[in-house]
Amino acid sequence: MFPALSHLLERNANRRKRVYCEIPPLASTHPDTTTSDITKFRSKNTRKKERQLTFANVVTIRNKIGIVIPVGTSVCANCRRSICSPVPEEKIDKEEEKEISCTAFLNEKDNHRRNVNTYNSKSFYNDDPMQEMFETDSFPSTCEQADLSQETVQSFEGIDYFIAEGGRAFQDICNVVQELCQVGALTDQRAKDYAEIVQECKRYLKTDFKVHISELATVPDHCSIFALSDKEEAFSCLCGHNHEMVCCNCEQISELLSSLNSLIANSDLKEKEDCRDDYQYKLSQAQTNIFSWKTHIIRTCHQEKAKTEIMNTMGPNDILIVLDWAMKFLPRRYREDQSNWFAKRGLSWHIGVAFRRRNVIESLAFNHIFNGQIPQDSYATSAVILDIVNDLKEQDNSIDKIHLWSDNAGCYKSSETIYALYCSKFVTSYDFCEAQSGKGACDRTAATLKSSIRRYINQGNDVLTATQMKEAIEKTSKKVRYVVKVVETDTSATHPHQKVQVPSISAMNNFEFVENGVKVWRHYKLGAGKLVPLNLADVIVPKLRIIENPSEIVDFHPLVQSSSSVSSSSTTAASASSSSTQQSEDIFTCTNDGCTASFNSHQDFNNHLILDNCEIHSERVSKADVLKTKYVDKLAESQVNSKEITLTGNCGEMEGEHHLSRGWAIKTDRKNKRFSDNQKNFLIERFNIGLQTGHKEDPENVAVVMRSVKKADGTRRFSIEEFLTPQQITSFFSRHCRKNGALREQAISDIESSLLN
């Protein structure tokens, strides 16, 4: 018998003596005994105990509903027939289809779906259905001991481009290793060793690499100052230490690729000799994508410090506003026929979440819904930002500093937006996140609002216009209120005839507004920055025309966090290992890779996601790291030490074969290279095949065919330098399609002119 089961049997000895059903409300078929009158429950809804749950019943309930109920729990006849009977295979298939369809909403249904993978086998007898837990006594869970909980791999949509390409790169390496094993270039054991190294390298980049990144690291792969310092002095900063250490994990990635390249170049591929260039090209692309992923992580970790430092140093009169455009909302009817379901035009809406610190962190969300179709350009975006700033100033005149944070979309990072914000004289700074890393409070607020709108529609209402959308949000919001406005851009204000321009704005990520202009940085606080003077002669400040104001005055609400809600690790690996027991008792854990924070309430979990204040720690902590961090803690106790302390990783003082130059992680511009006539002719041939047959060629398949197509004499048509990526082929097809459309329109125009003449 499993130890956990014997523990539960002993723990629930008294429970067997109870004469009424003790199935929690989440799974029972009768009213909740914790909220209804127990006398009425016993008299009108007689649910006397029929038997106790066995281990087989526990497994069936877990597979069917997703919760773990202790063995020996009293159960009535109705509940036993409802939850203890096996689930038909047809129903399982339908539920899996529903689960897959739900993942496309980016966690919009977290408040409605009971995701059992995060639940622990504690008590479910709680009034709050989102916090159905057991008592706080620590005991091993049935899932852990009986191995009932298995980690499931799910598909994701809309993820980071760099992460997706990096993951595909490691998969391509595994495919190359398998093919080399099939042709005899590798033994089975050697191929297995390579596969294990590939998985270890991928795991390190995905989790532990971000832990080792620091401004004080002596490893060039980990030092963010060394990696992001530009050649230009204004955007460069000198490190106060030497980079004489080598990270074994980072070096392992380079050694893996070098070893495979050498193996391909020197191996006898037999009948696969023609595939040598194909293997080398795949490895070359994989190396490029892995390096891009690595530099992306460096830039993301460093740029996130801008928001983190603002949140930590914010005074009572400071405001941080997180901005983002939500995905267009498609109008919906309570009962919608097919004619209204097709060809919908979405409603544009913008979300801004403001934070301030008054003893605790407080937030207030602003929602601007546009009446009609508008371009989401810099003019509309600037007008929304200025409207939020003006509302905050009217609400509290004591505000001194307003900081902005958003992704680097073109409507935000534009010269027109920077000029408009400078004219307002209210904004202190504007920081942009790293590309593809912009998910935050606005996206989660949008998911919550969409869920509220769906509830409003399910109550028998239609949401077809901006006014109805505003009404749906205001009527369904309960604990948290939002500032909701129906607006449109002010067309009476003319756009400036002369375009304003901030030099190299696409390469800058941090802007600080000063008296003489704006001070810019390429990366957060690296270097003294560069002052860009602004000429405001031809600048027109954009404005919004308010159609409907909020129905009530809404103030900031505190992001309350209970004292026992978070059981997260401290900043060292030693405390991380000591708090692992407490973390296992909490229900909700942060979904971000590397974050060790966990919570015992769903509200605290949501607040943590809104603030994005993740605590990143190494997934695997060696004894050496624990001893080092304990030693540092002892030193910190004996004297004042305010220096940043991070894990050193698996490092050693040795000579690495792969040297990194200063500024190796700076994002570089892609070099444009014209296609050769041979490449153009091949792509046009594949494009014309799609026109003639009606089946358009897939760029992925065209890229594969391009690496294997041969001439009439049997030789390869393209060399390895002429291979193209699917993205390049997609761009060529798009340009060629537009060109053909323009030629077709010109030909039609010429024919019409000739007929008229």
Secondary structure, DSSP 8 states (H G I E B T S, - for coil): --HHHHHHHHHTTTGGG--B----TTT-SS--TTTS-HHHHHHHS--B--EE--HHHHHHHHHHTS----TT-EE-HHHHHHHSS---HHHHHHHHHHHHHHGGGSSTTTTTS--GGG--SS----S-GGG----S-----HHHHHT---------SS--HHHHHHHHHHHHHHHHHHHHHHTTSS-HHHHHHHHHHHHHHHHIIIIIHHHH-BTT-SSTTTBHHHHH--SSGGG----SS----EEHHHHHHHHHHHHHHHHHHHS--GGGGGGHHHHHHHHHHHHHHHHHHHHHHHHHHHHHHHHHHHHHH--TTEEEEEEEE---B--B-SS--HHHHSS---B-EEEEEEEEESSSEEEEEEEEEESS----SHHHHHHHHHHHHHHHHHH-TT--EEEEEE---TTTSSHHHHHHHHHHS-EEEEEE--TT---SHHHHHHHHHHHHHHHHHHTT--B-SHHHHHHHHHHH--SS--EEEEEEE-TTS---SS----TTGGG--EEEE-SSEEEEESSTT-SS-EEEE---TT-----EEEEE--SS----EE----TTSB----SSHHHHHHTHHHHHH-SEE--STTB--EESSHHHHHHHHHHT---B--SS--HHHHHHHHHHHHHHHHS---S------SEES---SS---TTTTS----------HHHHHHHHHHHHHHHHHS----HHHHHHHHTT-B-TTSSBSS-GGG---HHHHHHHHHHHHHHHHHHHHHHHHHHHHHHH-
